[in-house]
Amino acid sequence: MTKLGTSDLDVSRLCLGGNVFGWTADEEASFAVLDGFTRAGGNFVDTADSYSMWAEGHVGGESERVIGRWLASRGNRDEVVVATKVGMLRGLDGLGADTVERAAEDSLRRLGVDHIDLYYAHRDDPGTPQEETLAAFDRLVRAGKVRHVAASNYTAERLASALEVSRREGLAPFVALQQPYNLVDRAYEGPLRDVVASAGLSSAPYWGLAKGFLTGKYRPGATVEGPRAAAASKYLDERGLRVLRALDEVAGARGTTQAAVALAWLADRPTVAAPIASARSAEQLAALLPALELELTAAERDALTAASEA
């Protein structure tokens, strides 16, 4: 377990993404994935109120409901760190105070819990004063409905500004950041990471497997079916193939999966606490689980880093 940023949350080295629950994973499959993850020692689960409003016939909240029913059926609420988000659900988008507080109540109800461990601003809302948003988050923390708050999809400038507002006004500060980061997308390594590091925050990056590309199943000439196949295939360039070769070499030598190696590399990067990855079946989960304990050697980390240089 590792401490998440400036919070008192102890989280596993891998965070299970809940975007697929109630979407490409039905309730039975979702329960199997959640069971397998926690049985292997994972305790950090990430979702959002907007998951999975993009699917036909869905309105959002599907993932939270599945997780809530799983928590109730397993009786393990106190053993799981539950993260959810506000700001992108149709009809409850943005970060106005009323939206934040109403969305939190809705998420608490769907999850069937009395508090949210980590509550993210899903994306920045430049149209709402940060003082208003952060004061609303602070009221939730003071009321015991949220333990800690965090930011997702913020720029370095806006994250630094939010942290300064919280300090100046005596409000609950963001303790973590969620943003894209993986072996083929290292844009985080710059001003944004500098802000996270200087404030003592942690990163819980999403797209840790580059939409599935770093699982190794995307190869020249290979046909892969799935909702993210087109997005993942865009990485099949010279750099992407170089990364795949490095992943193959390390995974082969260690007797593990390319996905686990890619996530272990990410977990070892400065400021990163727990990369997020999702699985829609127990079989997919099995490829991720070694990342909970896989420690790469310095030579392996260096080889992967060098392969991923632009």
Residue, then its C-alpha position, 0 to 999 in steps of 0.5 A: m500500500t502507498k499513501l495517496g498524496t497529502s491524504d490519509l488514504d492507503v491505496s494499492r499500487l493499482c487502481l481498478g477503473g470502473n468505466v466498464f461496469g454496467w457497460t461492456a461488463d454486465e453486473e455478473a462480470s463486474f462483480a467477478v472483476l471486483d472480487g478478483f481485484t480485492r482478493a488479489g490485494g487491490n483496494f482502490v476503485d475509480t468511477a464517475d457519475s457520468y459512467s456510462m452515459w455515452a452508451e445507447g440507452h444509458v444516462g450515467g450512474e450505471s457504474e456507481r450502481v453496480i459498485g454500490r450493489w457489489l459493496a452491499s453484497r460483499g459487506n466490505r465497504d470499509e476495506v475499499v477506497v472508493a473514488t468518484k467524480v463530478g462535473m461531466l454528467r449531462g444535466l449536472d455538468g460543471l462545478g457550480a456549488d449547487t451542482v457539486e453538492r447535488a451530484a455528491e448526494d446522487s453518487l452517495r445514494r447510487l453507491g449506497v455509502d455514507h461517504i466518498d473516500l476521494y471525490y474528483a472534479h472530473r474536469d476544470d470549469p473555467g466558468t465557475p470561480q474556483e473559490e465557489t467550487l472549492a468551498a462546496f467541496d469543503r462543505l462536503v468534507r466538513a459534513g463527513k460526506v467526502r473524505h478528500v477531494a482531488a482534481s482531474n484533467y486540470t492544467a498546471e496553471r489551474l491546479a496551482s491556482a486551485l491549491e493556492v485558493s484552498r490555502r488562502e481560504g482555509l479550504a480542503p485542498f486537492v490531494a491528488l490528480q488524475q490525468p492521462y499518462n503512459l509509455v506512449d503519452r508522457a505529456y504529463e512529465g513537465p509543468l503539471r508533474d512539477v506542480v503535483a510534486s511541489a505540492g506533495l500530491s500524488s497522481a493516479p493516471y488514467w489510460g495507463l495502458a494507452k486504451g489497450f495498446l500496451t497490453g500487446k494485442y495490437r500488432p501490425g496486421a492484427t485485427v482487434e475487436g472492441p470499443r477502443a480498437a481504433a483509438a489504440s491502433k493509432y499508436l502503431d508507429e515506429r515509437g509504439l513498436r519500439v515500446l512493444r518490443a521493450l515490453d515483450e523483452v521484459a515481460g518474457a524475461r519476468g514471465t509476466t504480461q506486457a500490461a503488468v510491465a507497462l503498469a509497473w513502469l508507470a507506478d514507479r514514475p515520480t509522483v505516481a501512486a496508482p495507475i488506473a486500468s480497467a478490465r471487463s472480464a476476469e481474464q482481462l483482470a488476470a493480465l493486470l494483477p501482477a502489477l500489484e506487486l511487480e517491481l522492475t529493476a533499474a535496468e528494465r525501467d531504463a530500457l522501457t523509458a528509453a524505448s518510449e522517448a519521442 
